[in-house]
Amino acid sequence: MVAFSHLAVAASAIATVFAAPTANADPDPPDFELGPHNLARRQDYNQNYKTSGNVNFSPANNGYSVTFSGAGDFVVGKGWKTGTTRNITFDGSTTQTAGTVLVSVYGWTTNPLVEYYVQEYTSNGAGSAQGQKLGTVTCDGSVYDIWKHQQVNQPSIQGTSTFWQYISNRQTKRPGSGTVTTSCHFDAWKAAGLNLGSHNYQTLSTEGWGNAGGNSKYTITGA
Ligand SMILES: *[C@@H]1O[C@H](CO)[C@@H](O)[C@H](O)[C@H]1NC(C)=O
């Protein structure tokens, strides 16, 4: 092990160089830190994707707030570097004045590459839910519709790729507060043939598009 210590140092220096700019805002996060799917990072991996309008994202230690107007597309959020079957509790509010706005437990896995959503609030009832509806599941006292949708040559955490989205869409909007028992969704997805891979980051996120306007503000806890 000792023989490789210089390699470890080199690797960590490289990791520092390539860290997302926002990682520097919180030099020593415990377990809970800025999700990389904030506006800056999205622009990083989303080079063919036009983002327009005003999005003012303010991450905090235990949550975030964002105000937006005339927004073409954005995702901002806060969460954990590595997703798992944690229970995620959020408390706050979202107001939509224009466009489409959604609030989700949001994350990615690799092998297979999957972008997943547990949609707690959508301004239009659908949010990202499209493609094929596979059934319903009751989690945390509410019914969610389960969807799968294939993204073809779309931005991802591995660059432009073709991958599946797994979506649980809460039938009753919940923009204020609640707890998402992620294992309930992951188990239901698996039973529907939707397998996750190795967890990448996991957040509570606000997304908007279509000249979206409004604001969103949450504190987030999880175990
Ligand atoms: C998450 O919630 C479920 C269902 O309420 C509970 O059984 C489980 O113990 C919780 N897990 C944690 C880590 O709190």
The ligand as an SDF file (V2000), in Angstrom:
LIG
                    3D

 14 14  0  0  0  0  0  0  0  0999 V2000
  -37.1160    4.6230    6.3540 C   0  0  0  0  0  0  0  0  0  0  0  0
  -38.5060    4.5410    6.4460 O   0  0  0  0  0  0  0  0  0  0  0  0
  -38.9730    3.2160    6.5490 C   0  0  0  0  0  0  0  0  0  0  0  0
  -40.4720    3.2420    6.4550 C   0  0  0  0  0  0  0  0  0  0  0  0
  -41.0250    4.1910    7.3210 O   0  0  0  0  0  0  0  0  0  0  0  0
  -38.4450    2.6050    7.8500 C   0  0  0  0  0  0  0  0  0  0  0  0
  -38.8890    1.2640    7.9560 O   0  0  0  0  0  0  0  0  0  0  0  0
  -36.9400    2.6490    7.8350 C   0  0  0  0  0  0  0  0  0  0  0  0
  -36.4310    2.2110    9.0570 O   0  0  0  0  0  0  0  0  0  0  0  0
  -36.4340    4.0620    7.5740 C   0  0  0  0  0  0  0  0  0  0  0  0
  -35.0010    4.0230    7.3700 N   0  0  0  0  0  0  0  0  0  0  0  0
  -34.1880    4.8870    7.9770 C   0  0  0  0  0  0  0  0  0  0  0  0
  -32.7380    4.7230    7.6430 C   0  0  0  0  0  0  0  0  0  0  0  0
  -34.5920    5.7640    8.7350 O   0  0  0  0  0  0  0  0  0  0  0  0
  1  2  1  0
  1 10  1  0
  2  3  1  0
  3  4  1  0
  3  6  1  0
  4  5  1  0
  6  7  1  0
  6  8  1  0
  8  9  1  0
  8 10  1  0
 10 11  1  0
 11 12  1  0
 12 13  1  0
 12 14  2  0
M  END
$$$$
